[in-house]
Amino acid sequence: MEGTYMDDKFLRDKINDDNIEIPESLLPENISKLLEKSEEKVNGLAGESDIDGRAKGTNENIVNIKGINEKTVNESDKKNREKRQMIKYLRSCALAAAALIVVLTGASMMGRLRENKYTAAGQNGNPVPGTDMPETMEETFVCGTTQAAGDTDMNKTKYDELYDKLVRGNAYNITTDGGYYITDDVQAADGESSTQADGIYNETTAENGRWYASTKDPDASDDEGTKDEETGDNFSGNNDQEEGVSEGNIFSTDGKYLYILKKPDDVYNGTRSLVIYSADDGELGKCSEISLGMINDSTHIDYGTMYVEQDKLILTGYAYNGVEYWEKSGFTFAVIYDISDRTAPKYVNTLTQSGYNISSRITDGVLYMVSWYTPSTSCTRDEYEKYIPMYNNMLVGEDNIYCPVYINDRSYTVIGSVELDNPTTYKDTEAVVLNPDNMYVSRNAIYFLEQIYEYRLFQDYVVPEEIQNGDGTTQELNNKEIIKDKDVKNDESQTLDDDKTKSKLVKLTIDKGNIEFAASTEVYGSADNQFSFSEYNGYLRLVTTTRDYESWEQSCGLYIFDEELNMVGHIDELAKGESIKSSRFLGNMVYFVTFRNTDPLFAVDVSNPENPVIVNEVKLPGFSEYLHPYGDGLLFGLGYEADETDGKLQNVKMSMFDISNPADIVEVDREQLEAFYSGAMYEHRAMLVNPKRNLIGFAVEENVIEKDGTGANVYGRLAQIYRLYSYDENEGFVQHIECVLDLYSYDYPRANYIGDYLYIFDGARSVYTYRLTDYEFLGITVL
C-alpha cells in the first residue's frame, strides 16, 4: 500500500459494510479513465520517453534526494522519477476524493453508533465510538515549532483513527516541524494528509493544531480529599519532591508503626510480603503480615511502592502473564487495604489499568497511577481491547484519549485516579499517545517530557508548493515550479534550529481526581530527572540539556512556561560542552549543576519569569548528582569527585554550599568517601535529610575486607554500608553511624527515625536499630 493508509480493500469493505451509493463519476472504471488522462498530462509535463525509458528533452533544475547531489545523475532518470511521483500523487488524490465521498456519505446516512461491548456509555463521561468532536484552533509559533494557541497538536481521538495510526500503520511517523516524511515502509497516519504520495514531504495545515473542549461530567464530585499530615520532627516523613504530593516508598512510618515491603529468600523475586511492626523506644513488635501473591492470571509480578494514608494502605506495581511482556497481558495495579486495626488488615479492592507501571502519586486524598502501554500490532479494527488501553476491564473512552497529529512513538501513557475515601472504582482516566522520559507532579498538574527523535527538515524529497499545500490541484506546472532547490529550503529551516534535540512537553491538570488534558508544546533538549521541573506561582520552570546534531556539542538551558505552556522566558546556550547533572528549585531561585571536567553550580534568579537572570556560577572539581536544601542558607550535594584535567570520576563525595548570598556561593565543606557508588543519588526516596534534626543518611557501596578471629584478612566482598552524618559549621560533616549490611539489595537500603531511634531497612528482609542519642547499635530484626 503506497502513499495513503486507505487502500482499495479498505474502501471496498467500507462501501459494502455501509451500503453506500457511489456517484457515477467515482466508479472504479471512471477513476481509471481519470488517472489515464492525468498520466498523459504528466507525460506532457515531464517529457516523452524513448524505448529505453529515458526521457526526451532537458531539465536544468536538480532534485536532491536524501541529501545526495543529483548533478551526476542522468537528467532523463530524474524526469522519470518526477513523473512517477506525480502519477502517485494524482492516484492518491483520486483515491482520497473517493474516500472523502464515502466517509461523508456514510456519516450522513449512519445515524447510528457501533456498539461497544467494553465501554459503558456515560462511564467517566466517556462517549462510545463515533461521538463528534468540537472544532479546531489557530496555530502560533513557539520556540521555533508549531503550537496551537492554548493547546497544541494533541487531539481527542476516535478508536478508528487510533487503529489507523498505531496498529494499521505499524510504523513510526518521522516527525518534523510542520510535516512528516512518508517512505515506502511508513504509511500515512493522518486522514487529512492521506493524499500525499510516497517519499513526499507534506507541509502541515492550520488544522493540525487542534484543540477540543472537555466533555467530561460537569457534575463530578467536588468533595475535599484528605490532607497530608505534618510529621514535625518526631518521625521522618517520606523524602518527597513537593510538599503535599506523596511518592510512596518500600519503607514508611507514621510515628507509631513501621510499614515494610519485605522480600522473600529469593531477593530477585518481584513478590513481597507487607509487614507491620510497632516501634516503641527501639523495640520492634510484629503486628501483622500480608502475603502478596499474583493478581488475576499473572505469572510475574513486581510490587513497586507503598503508601500509608491514615487508615488506608495502598500497594502499587506491575504484573504480566507469560512472555507477552510488552503487549496486552501487562497491567499496572493498586491493591488497597483497611489498616484501622494494624493487627488485622482487611482487603478492600484491586484496581488495574493497562501497561507497565511508570510511577504514582497521592495528593489531596487521591491516588494517581501512571502506566505505559504499547498496543498489539496483530489485531482487527474491532478488537478494541488489543489496542485501546483499559482500566478495570473497561476501555478508556474516546473522549479521554489524546493523540498528536504526528506520533513520535506508538505507545500510550495512561493516567488513572482513585479516591481513597471511595476506592471501589476509578474516579477518572486519561490516555495520551506518548512515551515519556520524565514525569513531574505538582499539587495541580502532571507533566510529561518525551524526547523527539526526528530526521532533519528537508532531508528527503522537495516537491512543488502546490503539492506541499495538498490542495489537490495540478495546474499547468512548468519545470522550475515543479522542482525546488533543497539548499534554499535548508537555509530557511535554520531559523527553526532543527539541528538541536527537542522534547514534547505535555501538561494534564488534576483536581480532586479529575484529570484534564491542558496543553502541550515543544522545548529544546531533554531533562535529567523529575527535579529538573518545578511549578511555582502558576509557572513551570524546566532545565534541560540540548545537543547540537551538527557539532554534537551539548549545552544547557532554563525555560519558563505559563499555565498554557506558552514560553515566557528562557536562558539557553549555557555551559557549552556540558550536561545537567542535578538541579533544585528553591522559591524564586534555581540551582543546577553541569559537568564536563569541573562542576559549575549555577544560581539563577527567576523572580521575574520573563527575565531570568544568572546570579552566580561557581566552578568546582567533580559534581553533585543530588541537591537538597539544608536549612536556611545551606544546600547539600551528593555526587562524585572528579579529576580536574580529564574529568575522570573518582569516589563519592559530599558537599555543603553556603547559598545565603546567591551572588557569592561558597562550598563550605567537602568530604570524599571511600565508596564508589550510592544509589541514593538516583533514588531520592532512599535519602534521609532532616536539617532540624541535623541528620544526613544514605547507603553507599564499597569493597569490604572481612577478617577472621585472628585479624587476618580472609576475603573481600562488595557491601552496602549505611552511613549517618550531621553537619557542623566548624567541623563540617561528622559521621556517627557506619552500618555494614549483611545482604546486598538492588532496592537500595534506607532509614526512618521515630523519636530518638533510627531504623535501617536493608531493602530486603532485615531492620537494624540504633539509638540516636549516643548512636549505639541495638540489634537486628529479621522480618
FIVO-875263 format. One record per atom (N, C-alpha, C): x, y, z. Coordinates in pm, whole numbers, plus 50000, padded with zeros to 5 digits. Layout:
N
XYZ...
//
This chain:
783
500864988150000500005000050000500895012350000500735021449905501625032749889500865045849899501475055149973501035068949967499865072450054499025063050089497855066050171497485053950252496925056150371496575044750454495235038850412494505045250319493215040050272493445032250143493625019150154493875011450034492545007249971492645000349855491434996549782490544987449863491134977549929490324968050005489564975050117490254984350183489584991550292488364999250239488535005850125487435013450069486275004350026486644992949964485584983749923484824978350043485574974650149484904969650269484004980250331484474992550332483685003450389482395005450308482515004950176481345006850090480344995550112480834983050114479954971650130479284971650266480074974850372479514974750508478374984750524478544996550466477565007250488476555008450376476685000050271475735000250160475575014250103476715020250069476715034150023476645034549872475845043749823475725045949678476825055249632477595050949532478725058749485478325066449360478645079449352478355087049230479045080649110478385081948994478885075448873480305080148838480605092848863481925098048827483035091848911482655085749025483665079949111483675064849108482975058949010483055044548993484465040748950484915028548984486305024548954486705026748810485825022948714486215024248574486415038848534485575047948594485715062048561486955068148627487285063748749488505068348812489715064148732489665051748679490785047148596490985056148476489855060048411489965069048295490555082448338490105087248454490625099948504492135099048527492585087948582494015086148606494805085548477494205078748375494905077948246495115091948187494065100148197494185113848144495235121648222495235119648357496205126748438497615122448405497795109348380499135104448347499595110048214498645111148118499015117147989499465131648010498775138448103499115152348129500515153348190500805144148280502115144048342503195140648240502875131148149503835128048043504185140347962503175148447939503425160647863504295170347938504155170348073504965179348153506405174448166506555161248187507885156048217508655152048093508015151547978508725147747857508415133447817508325130647687508035117147641509255108347660509005095047664510085085547689510455078147563511755075247547512205066247441511985052047486512335042547397512125028447427512925024247549514125029947566514975026047678514565032647809513445040147806512925045947929513495059347963514385064847880514975077847909514125088847847513915099347922513025110047877513695118647774512885123247677513375133047582513355146847645514135155647590514175169347642515185170647754515325182747802516295185447909515615192348024516325191848139515825198348259517035203348338517165216348347518345221948412518225221848565517005220248614516835220148759517215206548815517515206248944518045194149007517175190349125516855177349136516145172249253517175166449348517145170349475518045164649575517295153849651517815141749649517145130549713518015125349826517455125549951518155120450068519535126550082519625139450053520855146650075521935144449970521655137249860522655134349758522575144649648523675150149608523705159649496523475151849367522395155349296522005147649179522625152649049523635161249057524225166348933524865155248852525275144448916525915133648844524925123448790523655125248821522635115748777522095120048642521815110348557521295113248424520005121048435519915131948359518745140648366517475133248331517545123848238516325116648199515805108148313516705102248393516265094548507515515103348606515965115648620515285124748711513865127348668513685129348535512345132248486511405120448508511935108448483511105096748506510675095848652511595098848743511255098148884510195108748918510385120848860509395131348885508025127248832508035121048715506765116948657506085106448745506885096748792506295086348877505735092349005506445102149060505945108449183504635115649156504545122749044503335130049013502175120348991502445109048923501385099148900500885093649034501835090449122501435085549254500575095749327500995108349314500245119049381498825120049327498695119649193497375120649132496515108649170497135096949170496375085049208495875086249351496755091249438496345092949578495225103049592495315114049513494255124249518492925118049478492935109949372491685103949326491125094449431491995086249488491535077049592490995084649712491705095149750491245102849865489915109649837489735114549713488455120849678487325110649691487575098649641486565088249653486305084849799487395084049873487255080850015486465091550087486725104150052486015115150116484525114250093484135111149967482705109349938482145098050020482905086950029482435075450107482215079350252483215086050309483125089450451482005099250479481905109750394480865119750416479485113850397479355105550292478055099250268477705090050383478745082150428478475072950538478085080350663478725091950689478405099350810476985104550807476545108850688475195114350680474145103350689474485091250642473495080450642473515072750773474665073350844474875064150955473795065051060473765076751131472725078651231472775068451341473875061151348473975050751449475425049851493475655044551609476995042551661477245027651671478475023851641478805009951659478715006351806478184994851837478034990551975479394986852031479714991852148480994989152212480744980752336481194968252331480884959252442481784961552562482834969952546483784971752654483544984452734482974994752673482825007552740481355010552761480995012952884479605016452913479395031152885478295034452820478005048552791477875056052922478515067552925478425075853044479495073153147480265062153135481325059553231482355070753224482575077553339483515088753344483185099453241481955099953193481625109553090482205105952955482685093652937483325089852813482285085452710482325090652588481375086452486481795073452423480845066652362481175054852283481695059352148482345050352070482935054651942481925061451852482385072251788481555079151691481105092851734481355096551860480925109551907481655120751833480915131151795481515142251721482465150151810483405156851745484405164851815484185179651784484535188451878484465202851850485485207051745485475219951714486315224851606487715228151653488535232951559489945234651585490285249051618491555250851660492035264351688493165267851594493525280351593494535285451504495935283251562496935281751476498285279151522499075291951546500015290951641501025301351658502375294451660503455302251664504785296451667505415298951803505945288351863506615289251991507925281751980509015288052019510325281452024510665275151890510215281351783510545276251651509745264251609508705260451685507885249051649506425253051651505605245851579504195249551573503475245351699502665254351749501855251651868500535258951853499445251951880498155258451874497965267351995497265278351977497025287552088496305280252199496845280852318496245274052432496705259852443496515251852343496945237852346497955235652235497945224152174498845221552062498245210851974499095202051917498595192551819498015180051883497765180052015497155168652081495645169252062495075158652004493655158551974492955147052043491725149252085490895137952123490715129252000490845116252018490985107651901490055095751908489365093051799488445081751790489235068751775488585057751814489235044751808489705041451666488885044451567489255041251429490555048051389490695060651428491915067851393493115062351469492895058451595493975052251672494415039251608493445031751559493805019151491494655021951369494245031851289494995035051167496405040051199496545047751307497855053351339498755043351410498205036151507499055028251595499155013551555498155008551488498134994251453498334992251305497434998151226497474995751082498725001651018499105013551065500335019451015501535011051053501525005851180502564996751227503955002351199504115015451212505425021651191505405035351253506555040751276506655054251330506535064351218505895075551247505975087051157507245094651191508045097551091509225105551117508795120151119508825126251237508215139351252509175150451214508595161551173509355173851152508485185251198509055197051201508265208851234507435212451113506165209151117505275213051010505005202150910505415189950935505125179350839505835166650876505785156950787506465144350814506835137850683507725127950692508095120150575507275107350572506875103250453506215090350435507065082550337507755072250386508595064250299507835052050253508475043650174507815031650124507365022550236508065023150352507765014250462506915020650570506615033550555505825040650656504575045950592503415042150646502155046050586501665059050646500885066450569500325078850620499475076050741499535085050839498855082550965497775092550995497545101850909496535111950937495645113350815494335112150836493415112650723493515125350644493865136650712493945149350642495095149650543496105141050565497275141350479497345128850392496265121450380496305108650313496475109750163496415121750108496565123149964498015123949921498965123450017500355125149980500955112249928501855113549833502495101849773503725097849851504245085749819505415080449888506585090049878507345091049988508585098549986508435113349971507225118749987507005133049963506755140050096507445150850117507285158850238506045167550225505215167650330503965175050326503955186250428503675198250386503545209350479502295207550562502405211050689501235209950775500245221150745499005218950784497985229250768497575234250905496815245150907496415251051035495575241451116494885232151049494015223151124494775212851205496095211751181496855202151259496995206451404496785219051435496885223751572495525224151637494935212451657493555211951704493465212351856492375217651903492075217852046490625214052063490335205852162488965201352185488555204352328487355209552342486845212552476486495199552548486495200152682486195188252760484705184752751484445171652749483055167152754482815158852879483695160452979483535152553100482365157853183481935149553276480755152253356480935164853439480145175553413480305187853490479815186553632479065175853661478525173953794479385164753878480655162853837481545153953913481705159254055481955149754148482065153254289483185162954315482955172654405483965182354444484355180654589484095168554646484445166454786485935167854807486305173854921487725175554954488335162054987489555159754937490295147954976491005150555108491565139955167492285141555292493605148755266494075155955365495335163455355496455155455420497675157055367498825150555428499095156755565499375148255663499675153155796501135157555804501385167955880502755172455902503425162956002504625158455969505295148856057505995155756173506275168656163507055175156265508455169256266509085168956386510435163556397510445150156470509285145056513509255132856593509525120456509509175120856383509485109356297509705114356154510415106356079510805110255943509645108055847509405117955763508435116155656509145111055531508385108855427508965104555300509725116255236510815113455170511575124055103510925127154969509795134254974509055137754854509575150754794509455152054664509925164154597509055176154632507725174254626506795185254650505995182754778505845193054858505045191854979503595188854943503035178855008501645175154982501455165654867502555161254804502475151454694503335139554734502705128854781503425117154829503835108254713505085103254719505615094754613505705080054655505305076854779505355063054822506775058354850506885045954902508185040554937508035025554963509145018954991509085004855031509265003655182509525014955249509755015155394509235028355447508165027955528507495040155574507165039155722506895050655781506455051255919505425062255937504545060456032503585070856069503845075956210505015072556268505375076956402505085066756508504285056556475503985045856570504375032156515504205030556385504445017556322505445018956207506105007856177506925006756057506184997955957506135002455832505474995055724506564991355624506694978355598507854973555522507404963755414507864966255291507694956655183508874947155187508654935555244509714925655266509844916455145511084913055111511324903555002511444889455057511164879454971511354865555014512834861955015513134849255039514534844855040515214847754907514464846354798514994849954666514794864954648515844872654675515704887154676515464892754536515674884754431515464889454295514034886954248513234880554333511844877754302511024890454325510074893154235509274905254248508184904354354507874892254402506844890854504507374895754638506444900154721506824905354853505754901654955506084904555080505094904455187505084918355249503944922355297503814935255366503764932355516504734937355590504764935055733504594948455806503864947955917503654959756001504214956656139505124965356186505744963956318505454976256401505134974056527505074985256621506504988856659506745001656685508085006256724507955014356851508495009056962508365015557092509755016557154510345028557146511675031057202512675020457159512705017857028513685008556973513264994056975512194990857043511704977157048510674975056938510914965056851510004962156741509144950156774507844951356749506914940356770506064938156646506004925956600505264922956477503774923456503503064931456422501604932556433500904923356335501354923456209500684915256108501564914155985501204904555900501904902655773500894898755667501004905055550500124902255437500964895755327500634883655290501334877055180500804882655049501684887554968501314894054843501674884754727500664879054665500904869754555500574875754421500264866954326499914871154191498524877454188498294885354087496994891954069496394887253937495114884253939494414879053823495134866653771495424865853643496094854053588497564856753559498164866353630499564869853605500484858653648501634857753582502664848153619503924854953673504024868153652505144876053704504574888653768505174892953878504654904653947505784912254015505624925254026506594933754095505834944154175505894942954307505284952954395506274964454410505944975754350506924986454339506994995854457505845000154509505865010054616504625008854703504635016054814503585015054914503285028954969502015031255000501575043855063500815040355191500985048655293500185047755415499485061155429498175061055412497355073155421496305071055528496605075955649495745074055765495475059155783494255054555765493945040455788493845032555658494445037755552494485030655424495945027355390496155015355341497455011355292497305007455145498115013355061497985011454916499295005854863499204995254785500364989154720500204990454570501234995154502501174996454356502294988254294502104984354169503124976654099502704972853960503364962553908503164958253769503154943053763502274937553681502194922953664501974919753517502414908053476502164903753339502104888553333501654883553222501424869353206502314863753096503164853953130503954846953029504974855952962505174853552834506224860452760505704873052691504404875552696503844887152626504064899652710505324902452736505684913052830505234926652783505354929552652505144943152604503724945552555502894935152553501574937252496500484936452602499304931952564498104933952645498144927152781498964916752797498924909352922499434917353041500254927653015500824935253125499864945753178499854947453312498964957653370499574963253498499244975653524499594982353649498444980753747498764979253875497704976553972497884984954097496794986354172496804991854307495944982754394496524977754501495804969354597495634977554725494404978454773494084987154886493614978955005494174982155124493794975555249493334985955349492394981755435491984989555551492834984855669493624994155726494514990355836494134997755964492835000755978492405007156102492764998456222492774985356205493314975956303494614970556246495754975456298497054971556241497334956656258496664950356350496894936056370496054927556276495114933556206494244925756116493864934255995494774936555902494444944155780493344937155701492454945155642491344939755563491484944055417491394934355330491454937355187490234945455146490444955855064489354964455020489084962554871490114964354788489854963754643491174963254567491094958554443492214958954350491754966254224492544975754179492244983054056493394981053958493064979753831494094977153730493914986353610495024988753542494994996153416496104990853326495934992653198496864987053100498264992853115499254984153093500604989053075501524987753194502794990253165503874989553263503785001353360504044998653488503945008953591505085018953578504755031353543505765041953539505975047753677504905052353740505015058353872503615060953925503545066754044502255070154104502495081354205501395087854243501445098354343500105098254419500145103654541498915106454616498945121054657497895128254624497745142054669496275144954694495985151954800494615155654838493695143454844494225132454898493385120654917493075112854791493815115254683493565108454555494855101754508494745089154468495865081854410495845083654259496985087554203497135088654058498155078154013497725069153926498605058853872498925062153727500185060153689500635063153554501315050753497500875046453379501425034453317501735036953170502535028353115502995029252976502515016852902501695018852801501035007652733501335007952584501854996552533502114995152390501064985752330500254990452234499194981952179499744970752092498904960852073499254949751982499264954751839500074948451757500104951851614499424941051530498904930851596498234919951523496814918451575495964927351531494564926851574493694933451467492404930651474491474936751382490944949751440490264957351357489764970451398488784969551514488024958551522487004957251627487544950851754488784946751755489374941051876489964952351961489074960752013489504972652083490434969552200490154958552269490924955252390492384952452359492744951052233494134948252197494914960852158494214971852137494964983852102494464996552171493444995452255492955006652335493245003552481493855012752557494135009952699492845008052778492955000052884491794996652965492054999553112490975000753187491045001853332489914993553388490244984353480489244975353536488384968853427489034964453319488384957753206487414966753131487544979653144486774989253066487724996952976487264999852855488095007852766488135022452809489295028552800489355043052816488585049252700487655058052729486765063452626487465072352526486885073552408487455082052303487635096452350486725101052433486775114952480487935117152577488595106152619489675107052716491015102652659491105101252528492365097352465492835108652373494065112752392494645123352311495815117752230495845121552104496885116752014497415128551933498725130051923499255140951840499025138251693499035148651613498895146951469500025138351416501245140951462502395133151421502935125751542502885112651538503285104751654504795102551654505355103151773506775100451793507005086251838505985080151898506065066451947504645061151954504455048451924503105042851916502615037352049503125042652159502705038352292501815048852357501025044352454500185053252534500815055452672500575067152728500735069352871499335070252929499045061553025497695060353082497715065853224496785074753256496705080853388495335077753447495335071753565494075068553632494065074153772492895078553820492785084153956491775076154037492095074554166491235067054259491105075154387489875078054427489625084854553489775074754667490655077754761490905068154868489735066954965488865076954970487655075855051486605067054984486765064754854485825056354780486595048454674487385038654717488285031754624487625020054552486335020854529485645009754462485855009854311486165021554255486385022454112487255034654083487545036653956488335048253916487465060853920488055071653964487395084653956487455090053813488605088453749488795093753614489945086353548489975086453416491095080853339491375089853220492625089853178493045097453062494205089852998494325090752867495445084452796495965093952690497285094152676497945102552577498915093752499498915094752366499885087452286501235094252306502035087852392503255094452441504105083852510505415084752495506345076052566507315084952643506965088952766507735099352836509065094452890510035103352888511325100652951511325105353097510495115453127510435120853262509005124953297508705124553426507395128353476507575136653602506775147053614506795155653733505365158453774505105158053905503745160253956503765171054063502915181254044502705191554146501335189154209500905198254293499565196954353498475198954249498825205354137497805209354040497905202453904499035195953876499215190953740500215179553734500115171953625501105161653592501745165853460503065165953456503805169753336504605157753286504645156353153505455145953090506385152552989507565146752976508535151452876508985139452794508775140152664509135129352572510125134652469511315128652465512285133052366511805129352226511975138652133511525136751995512715132151912512535120751847513575115651759513105117951616513855126151542513375130151411514525132251315514185131151186515135134951084515125150051068516205155351010516245169650985515235173550879514805185850889513885191150788514505190650649513675187450549514055188150409515245179150376515355168150447516445158950418516075149950300514775148150276514335139550167513845148150051512925142549972512455149249852511895163149883512135172349794511505185449799510645186649675509395190049691508445189749581507715203049570506875204849470506215217649448505375222249565505285235249579504435240849684502995236549665502565235249539501185231049514500915217349575501915208649567501745195449627501915196249778502865204249824503065205749968501795210750035501105219949971499885225350029498745215350027498865204949944497875194449942496495199149901496415208749810495115213949773494445205649664495125195349617494515186249520494475191449379495055202749354495035208149217496345205449148496285203049017497505201348936497385210148813497735222748828497635232248718498805230348623498795238548517499915237848423501185242048496502025232148525503245234848600504435233548507505275243648505506505242048429507575236048520508695232748459509695225248532510235232748653510455245548640511035252648753510055253948869508745252748842507765252648950507685238949015508005228848938507915215248992509025212749093510205218049066511375214249144511855226049229512075223349355512575233449447514025230349483514775240749513516165238949548516255235349696516815223649726516915219049863517755228349950518795234049890519675242849967518915255150018518025260549935517235272049977516355268250095515715256750084514855252250193515665249950321516845244450306517675242250423518055255350489518345265650408518655278650464517475284150545516275282150490515085286850561514905279350692515245266650693514995258550812515925261850927517015268850899517965271951006517325280551114516325288551077515665296951177514915288651278514625276151245513885267451336514815259551428516135260351405517095253251489516755238451500516445232251389516075218151394517255208751405518455214351413519625206051435519845203451583518915207851668519035205751812518035195351859518395188351965517465178852024516285186252085515125180052077513895186152129513085175652203512175180352284511245171552356509855177552352508865168652358507475172952369507115173852517506585185252558506175187752695504655187552700504085179052786502645177152795502185179752938501085186952952500535190253084499105185253095498805178453207497445174753243497145180453381496045187353395495675192753526494985181953608495165182453739494495173153830493815181253939492605177053975491835184154076490835174654138491135170154261490245161054334489915148554253490865143854179490675131654100490295133953957489875146053922489545149053783490825152053705490965145853590492165147353507491745153653375492415164453337492095171253211493365173953133493355170453006494455174652921494425189952913495575196352935495625210952939496335216852819497545212152791498335218352684499555209852656500185212552543501495206752516502255215952423503555214652424504405222752338505705215152318506675221552256507985215552239509035224652302510095218452351511165225752418512475219552375513515227552371514815222352333515405213752444515995202452405516735194252498515905183652567516505177352668515855167152749516225169452895515385164152985515575166553128516375155353191517045158553300517825148653374516925139553455515995145253531515055137453612513925146753657513095142053751511935149953792512325162953861513545163753918513975176053985514385186753885514345183553757514575193753654513335202453635512215198753699510945205953686510585212453819509845223353811509235229353929508105238453887506955236653952505815245653931505725255054051505655268054022505665277954131504925290354085503915294354164503125306454136502565306453993502115294853948501475293953817502425292053700503715291253725504695289553618505425276153633505715270053520506555258153519507965262353480508935258353562510335260853531510985247553496511835247353395512415234853345513845237153300514775228853344516155229453296516425217153210517115219053098517355208053004518785208452952519195196952898520445195852824520115193952677520705202152591520445201652447521725197552375521565189552270522705185552188522505190552046523535196051990523525200551851523905188751762523025185351665523275173751582524475175651488524765188151454525865190551361527215189351432527395196651542528665196651613528735185951721527565180551756527425170751865527795176852000527805190052008528125196952132526875198752217527015196952347525915198752440525925212852497524765217252542524635229752616523415228552705523245237952796522175237152894521275249452886520045248052930519115259152924518055258453031517485270053062516365271353155515195277453080514015271053090512835275753018511685277353117510905287953101509805290953191508515292253109507465285353154506195284853082505055289453172504045295653109502855299253185501925287153193500705289253244499795278053266499335271353138499405278453025499045272752894500265267652819501385266852888502665262252830503155271452719502815284152727503465294052642504795297752709505875297152634507165300452693507255315552712507505319752837507535334052868508945339052893509865330052923511245334252948512185322552936513435325252905514415314452895515835319852896516755311152933518195313352915518745300452857519445301152746519995288952690521425291152644521985280952580523385281152537524335283052656523935277552773524795278152891525715265952895526865267552959527785256452986527985247752864528475253452756528655245952632529645234552654529275222952600530075210952617529755203352744528765208052822528435201652949526955197752952526605189653051525215185053065524745187253208523415188053224522825189553357523035176753437523525178053560523705166553648522715166653764522335178353810521355179153919520795193253921519635194653984519015207853994518085208154115517865220154167516925221954278516345235954269515025236754274514315249454272513905252954415514345264554462514015269154596513355282754585512015282954580511305295554565511645302154433512155314354441512495321954321513935319854274514625310154334515985307154291516035292754239516835290754137517085277154089518585275054087518985263454137520385259554139520535246954055521465247053963521705234753887523185233153858523555220353852524955216553836525145210753697526175215353627526555209353498527945203353513528335195353415529635188753432530245184853298531555186753289532405180253190533695176153261534515185653299535695182753380535575188453521534835199653533534605205753662533105206953685532745212153801531345212253846530855226653858530385232853749529795246153764528425245153834528275252453942526985253654009526415267253973525315267053897524665279353854523585283353954523485296153979522385301854058521655311853969520355309553950519575318053860518365323553936518185336453927517035343153988515885343053887514765336353924513605335353834512405342653893512665352653978511555360154037510745367453931511395371453823510685376653706510715365853599509615358553582509615347153489509985351153346509715363453309510015367753173511475371753154512185372853264513585377253254514445370353360514655357253348515535350453444516965355653432517655356653546518975362753549519955353353619521085350853555522145343053618522815351753724522775346953847523335354553959524775350453986525055337353968526395332854002526685319753929527975316953914528445304453857529735300653928529705289654003530865285354081531405272554019532705272153988533325260353929534135252954035533805239854048534435231354150534775217854089535715210454146536005197054096534825187654119534625178254026533555168554041532185174754019531135168154068529785173354053528855166754153527715172954176526675167554262525565161654177525225148954204524105142454134522775145354201522815149454327521585152154402521815164254491520845173454490520895185554573519705185654668519915190454791518825190954889519045202854981518015211254999518165222755090518415217755233519325224755304519665220555439519535232555533518275235955560518015247455646518225260355571518215271355646518355284555584519795286655537519915289255410521205293355356522175282355324521805269555334522705258555302522065249255199522925243455116522485233955013523425221955015522865210055040523655197755047523715191254910524895186054875525055179054749525735165754768525245155654695525855142254695526175138654552527435135054527527825132054389529175125254383529995129454286531295123154264532395133654260533535129854313534745137454290535235133954150535995143154089536505140553954537825147653935538635142353846539905148453812539655161053731540275172153770540015184953704540565185453562541555177253532542175177953399541425169953294541005157753329540365149353228538915145653264538425149953381537055147253419536805133053464537835124953481537655111053521537055110253661535985102453675535275101553803536095093953905535985098454029536655091854140535605086854239535785088854366534855083454464533675092754490532735087554570531575095254612532025106954701531395118454683531735129954768530465136654819530565142954934529515151554988529995165954984529075175054954529395189354954528325196955031528735207555098527795216755160528095230755108527075237055049527235250354991526525260655077527165271855095526535283355160525895291755048524565292055044523845299454940523075311155001523465315155121522755326255186522845338955102523935340455028524075351154930524285344654794523235343354714523365336354586524435342154493524755354854513525785361054430527195357254476527285350754592528605347154645528505333354709528285323054626528145309354676529525303854712529585297154827530835291454874530605276754911531515267854867531475254054913532185253755048531415252955156531995254255290532585241155341532165229855283532785217155322532605206955210533595198355199533545187455102534245175455165533635163655150534255151555202534165140555098535335134955064535385123854971535385110855049534465101655010534315088955079535125078055009535275066855077535935055355016535005048354916533735051154926532745044454843532855048854697532475039854608532505043054465531115044954406530045042854487528685044254433527695045954547526625053454519525495054354612524215055154531523335045454549522055045354479521155056754519521405062654637520565073654685520685085954596521755086854517521895098154424520825097554316520335085554287519375083654178517995079254227517885075654355516605072254417516485080554543515895092654527515895102254638515105097354758514195087654736513415082554848514285074054942515505070754898516455063654984517355073255060517115086455046517885096655119517125100655245517845102155353517305107655476518015120955501517285131955488517855145255510516865153255593517285156855715516445164855803517305175155874517325187655826518175197855889517765201156032516475199856064516045203056202516625193056301516705180356262517325170256348518825168856318519285176256219520695175756176521085161356142520365155556049520605141756008520755140955856521805134255811522005131255669522385116555661521535108555598521785094155592521575088455454522425079155414522295072355285523235060255285522975051155192523815039155179524795041055063525985035155079527005035454975527445021154948528185019454839528735006354806530255007154811530834997454881532274997054897532754982554890534034980854864534664967754877535144966355020534644956055089534934953955231535784941555248536804942555330537674931255361537184924855492536744912355484536294905155603537514898655670537524898355803538624892555879538114881255968539004871955996538634861256088538944865556231538824856156326539014859456466540414863756501541394859656420542774863356449543154876856389542274882356309542554895256247543164894256109543384882056062543954880155928542894882955823543334888755710542404891055600541934877755545540634876355525540084863955474539644865655329538774875255303538304877555166537674891355158537504895855038536824908455017535464906254951534524915254976533194914254913532644928254888531724928954794531024941354769529924942654873529934953554947528974955255056528264968655044527054968855096526314981355112526454985855256526824998355273527085003855406526205016155425525415016055533524585027855561525375037155652525465050055609526205060055685525265071255729525455075555852524675086755906525625097755950525315110055906526155121755934525315132855997526025142056059525475155156093526415165456030525985178156034526835188655979527035199456084528285203156103528645213656198529415224556124529045237056147529675247856070531165249056097531635243556209533055243956240533765231056199533145219756224533785206856196533405201356059532385206755998531945201355870531105188755890531255179055798530485166555809531085157755919530215152556004530625143756114529875130556100530635119556089529995106356075529675100656213528465094856227528035088956353527775074056342527295069456227526955055256212527565050156082528175038456089528625031055972528125016755989527035013455923526375000455940526604992055815527454981655828527704972655716526574962355711525834962355602524654953755590525054939955541524404930055597524754916055566524344912055425523274918055375522714913855246522784925255146523124921955022523124931954915521744932154851521134944154838519814945554779519834956054670519174952954557519074962554448518034973354476517294972054586516264981754619516774992554714518084994054725518735004854799518265005754945519135002955037518795004455179518365018855210517535020255312517025033355352516655032955499516425044655559516185045155703515065054755737514425052055850513455061155911513785062456059513415073656119513575075056263512215077756326512065073256448510915076556533511485080556667511255093056706511835098056830513345097656823513965090756919515425090156928515985076956877515255070456786515705057456738515685057256585516755051656531516915050656386516745036056345515925033756241515675020356190516145019756045517125011156018517705009855885517184996955821516514998155710515994986655636516974983455525517384970855515518404967155416517854965755274516554968455256515944967555123515394953755093515604944355185515144930655160514334925155277515024921355389514264914855496514844916555636515644926955660516184929255794516154944055829515974947055958515984960756009517054961656118517934971656108518994974256205518584986456288518654985356420518174995956508519335002656581519325016056583520325024056653519615034456739520285038156850519795049056934520515061756891519745072356866520325084656811520995093556917520675091357045521295099657148522775096557164523165083957146524575080257159525045071757041524175069556941524455062256818524875047656845524325042056950524625028156985523775018556903524405007756855523694997356782522944988556880521614986456855520774979056948520424965056900520574962256772520294948756726519654948256589519504935756538518914933156406517604925756426516594929956353515324922756349515174916556211515154903156205514914896156078513414895256059512924900755951511484902155931510834888755893
//
